[in-house]
Amino acid sequence: MVSACLPAAAQGAAAAQANNPLANFTAFNLQDYYIGKLTDTDDNANQFWLRYARPFKLGPSNWLMRASLPVNTYPVGPSGGKETGLGDLNLFAAYLIDVGNPAVSFGIGPQTTLPTATQDGLGSDKYTLGLVNVLFEASSPKFQYGYLLSWQGSVGGSGPTDVNLGTFQPFLFYQLGGGNYLRAAPIWAYNFENSTYGMPLGIGFGHVIISDKVVYNLFVEPQWSFADKGPGWPQWQIFLGFNMQFKN
């Protein structure tokens, strides 16, 4: 249950901010994609993410750092046997720009991915650099929306294939009251190296629990591909999450 000790307006604001990737909280998220079927194969896969975010200052400017480390289970090699291990570590730092509306969060900054995969085929074995841009609009207590736009390209490493990847993640949240909400947050990815792509759509349900020190956010979101080209993209998947925001 949403904490009854908070006024209704404060509960609604906290529930809305629970999905803000640029919220001014330290956050730790456990998220999982169960991939029921990959394109051009009957194989399934899984990707479990550990994500940590923390706001910080550089002089007078406000920033947010996010680190994301996957644990991948994917078919690899000519036999298609599955391997499980760490994937590549992604880091980004977003400079938070004051747009004159406290309900709107906007950030832009650099990102890098490091070749930390523990098994061949679970990462690119490349160092990459790129950019991220994030928007979250929470002016309405009922409906919040935004996006996370990113691009990264390889700058070194021994992997056989260069990285040149763009992603766009639109997100939409509709508050139902009582901490419950509807959601959609697919990730559309385009590989500029070989002109392949995967574009899912989904709709899910989430629930926010507000305590004195932590905001908990649990959700499930089935997703289906509406456009894809090339092997290895999810045809359908289930996105699960348990997110925690720690009040400063």
Buried (B, 14 or more C-beta within 10 A) or exposed (E): EBBEEBEEEEBBBBBBBBBBBBBBBBBBBEBBBBBBBBBEEEBBBBBBBBBBBBBEEEEEEBBBBBEBBBBBBBBBEEEEEBBEBBBBBBBBBBBBEEEEEEBBBBBBBBBBBBBBBEBEBBBBBBBBBBBBBBBBBBEEBEBBBBBBBBBBBBEEBEBEEBBBBBBBBBBBBBBEEEBBBBBBBBBBBBBBEEEBBBBBBBBBBBBBBBEEEBBBBBBBBBBBBEEBBEEBBBBBBBBBBEBBBEEE
